[in-house]
Amino acid sequence: METSRSGEELTTPSGGDVWFEGADGEHQAIRVDSRDTGGAYSVIESVAEPGCAVPTHRHRNEEEHFLVL
């Protein structure tokens, strides 16, 4: 079994993508790694159950954008 950078177990759904556990009720997949963009940005897909949210927080050195479908 592989582990993510944070040590969580990775799961591989039928599509072959590698997903890891985020918050309770959330799964995430790294689509573009910041190491591949020279640290300029990363793209993370998150699939979350209704009501799943992280606590209010602040990013002091980076921006965060969401596209909700």
Secondary structure by P-SEA (a helix, b strand, c coil): ccccccccbbbbccccbbbbbccccbbbbbccccccccccbbbbbbbbcccccccccccccbbbbbbcc
